[in-house]
Amino acid sequence: MPVALELLAPAKNKDIGIAAIDCGADAVYIAGPSFGAREAAGNSFDDIAELTGYAHKFGVKVFLTLNTLIYEHELDAARQTVFQAAEAGCDALIVQDLGLLRMSIPPIELHASTQCNIRTVEQARWLSSLGFKRLVLARELSLEQIRKIAEAVPGCGIECFVHGALCVSYSGQCYLSQYLTGRSANRGCCIQACRSRYDVKDAGGKTILRDKAILSLKDLCLLDRVEQLAEAGATSFKIEGRLKNISYVSNIVRTYSDTLDRIVRESGGKYVRSSYGTPTGGFTPHPEATFNRGYTHYFIDGRRGQWCSGDYSKGIGEPVGETVRILNPRTGNQSTVFEIRLRKDISTPLANGDGLCVVSAKGEVLGMKADIVRDNTVTCNQKVEITPGLPVYRSFNHSFEKALENNPPVRLIPVTLTLKTLESTRYSLTATAAGSGATASVDFEAEPAVNRDKAATGLLSSLSKKSGIFSFSLTELPSDSPLPFLPSSTANALRRELAGLLETPPALPDMNPAVPFDSIDHNRIVPPAQKHQLNCANTLSSSIYRAAGIEPDTAFELDPSAHVELMRCKYCIRYETGRCPRINPKEKATPLYLVNHGRRLKAVFDCARCEMAILPDNLRNCK
């Protein structure tokens, strides 16, 4: 059997979800009104039902993100959310709080969120033994680590992030936002303190770095590693971005969908796409033209690199060239005119209306609008203090954004038509949809045509057309009987009828509730290796750990006096700044201090594990 590969796209709302489907997504993940780990990306279940109705026409699945911690008083509301998700046609829930396993809920598939801190074989076995059908792995893993996890949990789906923003902390193990402001990342309220700017000081108070976004990482891009991920055992490839706009999602989904299509096409039948229908026409994707903080492969090769986004935690765009000459340097001018040496590999030519920025010699990001572009000369109707030799970036690609808006692709499912003679004037037309294998037939009466060749040409012309989401192609005619004479109006009506029959939605799942934890073999539960920072915020989740012989701590959100690491990271400030003791023997792994508006954080270095932890400055020890 071929392996089904899935491209999983984010959806801030219904319209973005539909755009992702049209651009080639095999699955979409979206939040309901609450309990999604992006506070600003909630949706009504009416909208979600509309999205699932559209998605299921293409065999595309819709996953609801129910991936926040759930407090005791919210348990019933969370349970009702599960029922509403099932009624809306959702195919699975992405879950962080294990308390859901103790609830009486419809038999909907459960996926363990990356918030469950899935970065070891032991953690994967634990969650798989609890009955999760899919594991969303940590972003920090190498191909070899992914392979070992996939081998350890046969039959459990493996989902990996391939594109988008990177959190500096292991997911589910970041408490910095909660510590600083009372807004928990595990509750969908992260303030993104990792994108802030810090002074970095040593133990003696010497400033090593000043005003740098030293915890801000570049964006992940594994476009050239998707096939390797599939070979390692991953079957779902996830794009981050439930707060991103429709142009970002459309561009990135189309980019990765084209890559998956190529992998499937060249696999010799080893792989197939998990949904059906192909985007046709529309814009040409350019991932470099969309918001990013610079791209990284992160730890996929098992090696460290320069992962920090530097001064550009908010993204500065696509590099397009550098300034050569400033043409109106006088102080009184209220415009900026300069020549630019353009790169040869930019996504589209520079054009009027593009948003540009330059990085000054002091590291300042200076933004401007290209009001007039003539060849390599740019005029901006604002004064920007720039000098020759500065790199120029395009933060807004005007012509590309217009193409995205005005020229979207259309997703069509190929359908073959077979015409058969039933009786002398009675015929049958059978449609078979590619991918799903769905079939539909209609019978009709028609007078036999006098001229067979002419009739065959007419049938091919009138039946091999588009109707709805289907692209029909007449592939088989009766060879031993006269062909029917079909007026165009009759042929159109037959195609529309077949399209309607093929679009019949699947039946909703059985709503008889069950308790997932009761349906598993408790003798096969594999206790987790992790014993602390388990994020237990209710009695149901605590009972899951107690059944495995572990007495869990209370979640930091409920007990802020608990001694916890605020972050644990694969990323390391010492390595990033050339101060790693393994590379530079003169360096010692002594703590460093991050200072922002008078608040101090302590960075300690676990060289045995090659990890960094961020602690409150007054916390000397942690579990």
Secondary structure, 3 states (H helix, E strand, C coil): CCEEEEEEEECCCHHHHHHHHHCCCCEEEEECCCCCCCCCCCCCHHHHHHHHHHHHCCCCEEEEEECCCCCHHHHHHHHHHHHHHHHCCCCEEEECCHHHHHCCECCCEEEECHHHCCCCHHHHHHHHHCCCCEEECCCCCCHHHHHHHHHHCCCCEEEEEEEECCCCCCCCCCCHHHHHHCCCHHHCCCCCHHHCCEEEECCCCCEEEEEECCCCECEEECHHHHHHHHHHCCCEEEECCCCCCHHHHHHHHHHHHHHHHHHHHCCCCCEEECCCCEEECCCCCCHHHCCCCCEECCCCCCCCCCCECCCCCCCCCEEEEEEEEECCCCCCCCCEEEEEEECCCCCCCCCCCCEEEEECCCCCEEEEECCEEECCEEEECCCCCCCCCCEEEEEECHHHHHHHHHCCCEEEEEEEEEEEECCCCEEEEEEEECCCCCEEEEEEECCECCCHHHHHHHHHHHHCCEECCEEEEEEECCCCCCCECCCHHHHHHHHHHHHHHHCCCCCCCCCCCECHHHHCCHHHCCCCCCCCCCCECCHHHHHHHHHCCCCCCECCCCCCCCCCCCEEECCCHHHHCCCCCCCCCCCCCCCEEEEECCEEEEEEEECCCCEEEEEECCCCCCC
